[in-house]
Every structure is written in structure tokens, then in C-alpha cells.
Amino acid sequence: MNATYLRIDLVRQLRDGMYISFVIALPVVMYVLFGTAFGASADAVGRGDTRFYVMTAMAAYGASIAATSIAASAAMELLQGWGRQLALTPLRPPGFVATKVVVALVVSAVGALAVTVVGAATGARVTEPWVWLATFLVTWLGSSIFALYGLVIAQLFHSESAIGVASASLVVWAFFGNLFVPLSGTVQQIARWTPMYGYAGLARWPQMQGHSVTSTHVDPMWTLVLNWVAWVAVFAVLAMWATRRGRARQ
């Protein structure tokens, strides 16, 4: 990566205060609504309660949508000719992809932390303190998969619609990731092959250890890790391929 480009891109993203505020506020508002509706009784679930379960889901959604949106904004750079300028520098596609992932992770950390703080303030509880830190770190770092996803969408849709397409499609992946409604039966079997499932399961692992609130099925950790790693590899390869293709055209 190039430190100068990383700094410029990070400052440029953080300068858009209105959009950053929206990305942070959306999962917080969703947690307040869902946490109040479904976690009012604060029943014990795994190593925590229902509020913590909902909080983790919304933190994962917030981190992933922040990472996706920030990375997908690269489409605007392409429209403005910035990609052509970068093609003249020593920055290679892997470095470009890595830079976008780091910038997206910085923003997603703020989103995940905001939900975590609100969760603690509204009564989310765990049985062991380390669950808080472990859940936050997995939620934050695991969202890097969607930074790659957003970058792929940005490279495929060279238009202002890239961010909209990326954010809208993420709602579908979040549904299959058990973030909005607990899945069971055939739908859950299909969901295990989707990008959000492994990430969401790992984010909940400190609390749930792979258990589901709607069935007796338990997801072993290795299957969740394999899902996450496989989709990271797919999105990383697609992102670098799309970046090289775009530079060749320019």
C-alpha cells in the first residue's frame, strides 16, 4: 500500500460528515427498534441475553454496510478519472484493493463501536466480560469481506448507482445471515452458502458458540471460518481482476 494515498483517501471519506453519520446512525436506530421489540425481556441466550444477541446482529450489519458503502464509493473515483491517474503510479491492483479495505475498516470500526456502546447503555448483558471485546473485534475485522464486496460492485458498475446496488444487495445477504430474522429449515440450509452467514456466525460465536435460537442445529466453527475465508478469496480475486481490467481499458 501507499501511505500517502491511504491518508488522502481516508481523509476524503471522513470529510463527508453527513454520509458517515448516516452509516453510523442507521444500525444504532435499528438496534434500538429491534432490541426494544424482541429483547425487552432480556432472556438469557448463550453467554448473554437477547439484547446482546440483537446488538451483535445490528453491529455486524452496521460494520458491513459501512465497509461496503465506503469501498463502493470507488465508483465515483472512476467516474472522475481518478482511476486513470492511479494507473500512472506504481500502485498495483493488490495495493489499491488493500488500501480500500483498510479505509473501509476504519469507518466500519466506528459503526460497530457505536452500536456496542448503545447496547451497553441500554442494558445488553453477557456472563463474561471478554465476550464484549471478542464480539467487537470479530464483528469489526470480519467486515473486511464486505469491503472487498463493495469494491467488486464499484468496479462492475461504473456509475453513481454502485453504492445503491451494493447497499441494497447487502440487505439480502443480511437476511440470509440471520441478522434480521432467525432462520430455520430449508432456508437456513441455503443460507449457509451465502457470504454473510459465516461472518454473522463468527460474530455471534463468543455468545452462541454456533448454536441457533430457532433449532437444535450447531454450526461448527470450522464451517463458519471456511465460509468466510472462501468468500474473502472470491471477492479478493474478483476485485483485483476488475481493477486490472479497468486499468487496461484506461
Residue pairs with C-beta under 8 A, 6 or more apart in sequence:
1 95
1 98
1 99
1 102
2 89
2 90
2 91
2 95
2 99
5 86
5 89
5 91
5 99
6 99
6 102
6 103
9 99
9 100
9 103
10 102
10 103
10 106
13 20
13 70
13 73
13 103
13 107
14 20
14 107
19 69
20 107
20 110
23 62
23 65
23 66
23 69
23 70
23 107
23 111
24 62
24 66
24 110
24 111
24 114
25 114
26 62
26 65
27 58
27 59
27 61
27 62
27 63
27 65
27 111
27 114
27 115
28 58
28 62
28 114
28 115
28 118
30 58
30 61
30 62
31 54
31 55
31 58
31 59
31 115
31 118
31 119
32 118
32 122
34 54
34 57
34 58
35 51
35 54
35 55
35 58
35 119
35 122
35 124
38 50
38 54
39 49
39 50
39 51
39 53
39 54
39 124
41 50
42 49
42 50
42 51
42 123
42 125
43 49
43 50
45 52
45 53
45 207
45 208
45 213
46 53
46 207
46 208
46 209
46 211
47 126
47 127
47 128
47 131
47 206
47 207
47 208
47 209
48 124
48 125
48 126
48 127
48 131
48 207
49 124
49 125
49 126
51 119
51 122
51 123
51 124
51 125
52 119
52 124
52 125
52 126
52 131
52 207
53 204
53 207
53 208
53 213
55 115
55 116
55 118
55 119
55 124
56 135
56 139
56 203
56 204
56 207
57 178
57 179
57 180
57 200
57 204
58 115
58 179
59 111
59 112
59 115
59 116
59 119
59 135
59 136
59 139
59 203
60 112
60 139
60 142
60 143
60 177
60 179
60 199
60 200
60 203
61 174
61 179
62 108
62 111
62 112
62 114
62 115
63 108
63 109
63 111
63 112
63 139
63 140
63 142
63 143
63 146
64 108
64 143
64 145
64 146
64 170
64 173
64 174
64 196
64 199
65 111
65 146
65 167
65 170
66 104
66 107
66 108
66 110
66 111
66 143
67 101
67 104
67 105
67 107
67 108
67 143
67 144
67 146
67 147
67 150
68 104
68 146
68 147
68 149
68 150
68 153
68 166
68 167
68 170
69 150
69 163
69 166
69 167
70 100
70 103
70 104
70 107
70 108
70 147
70 150
71 100
71 101
71 103
71 104
71 146
71 147
71 148
71 149
71 150
71 151
71 154
71 166
72 150
72 151
72 153
72 154
72 162
72 163
72 165
72 166
72 167
73 154
73 162
73 163
74 100
74 150
74 151
74 154
74 155
74 162
75 153
75 154
75 155
75 157
75 158
75 159
75 160
75 162
75 163
76 160
76 162
77 83
78 154
78 155
78 158
78 246
79 158
79 159
79 160
83 246
83 247
83 250
84 250
86 96
86 247
87 247
87 250
91 99
93 239
93 240
93 243
93 244
93 247
94 240
96 243
97 148
97 151
97 236
97 239
97 240
97 243
100 147
100 151
101 144
101 147
101 148
101 151
104 143
104 144
104 146
104 147
104 150
105 140
105 141
105 143
105 144
105 147
108 140
108 143
108 147
109 140
112 136
112 139
112 140
112 143
113 136
113 140
116 132
116 135
116 136
120 132
126 132
126 207
130 206
131 206
131 207
134 205
134 206
135 203
135 204
135 206
135 207
138 202
138 203
138 205
138 206
139 203
142 199
142 202
142 203
142 228
143 199
144 232
145 195
145 199
145 228
145 231
145 232
145 235
146 170
146 195
146 199
148 232
148 235
148 236
148 238
148 239
149 166
149 170
149 195
149 235
150 166
151 235
151 239
151 242
151 243
152 235
152 238
152 239
152 242
153 162
153 165
153 166
153 169
154 162
154 166
155 239
155 242
155 243
155 245
155 246
156 162
156 242
157 165
158 246
173 194
173 195
173 196
174 180
174 196
174 200
175 181
176 183
176 187
176 190
176 191
176 194
176 196
176 197
177 191
177 194
177 195
177 196
177 197
177 199
177 200
178 188
178 191
178 197
178 200
178 201
178 212
179 196
179 200
182 212
182 213
182 214
183 191
183 214
184 212
184 214
184 215
185 215
188 212
188 215
188 217
191 197
192 219
192 223
192 227
193 227
195 227
195 231
195 235
197 224
197 227
198 223
198 224
198 225
198 226
198 227
198 228
198 231
199 227
199 228
201 210
201 219
201 224
201 227
202 221
202 224
202 225
202 228
205 221
205 224
209 218
210 218
210 219
210 220
210 221
210 224
211 218
212 218
212 219
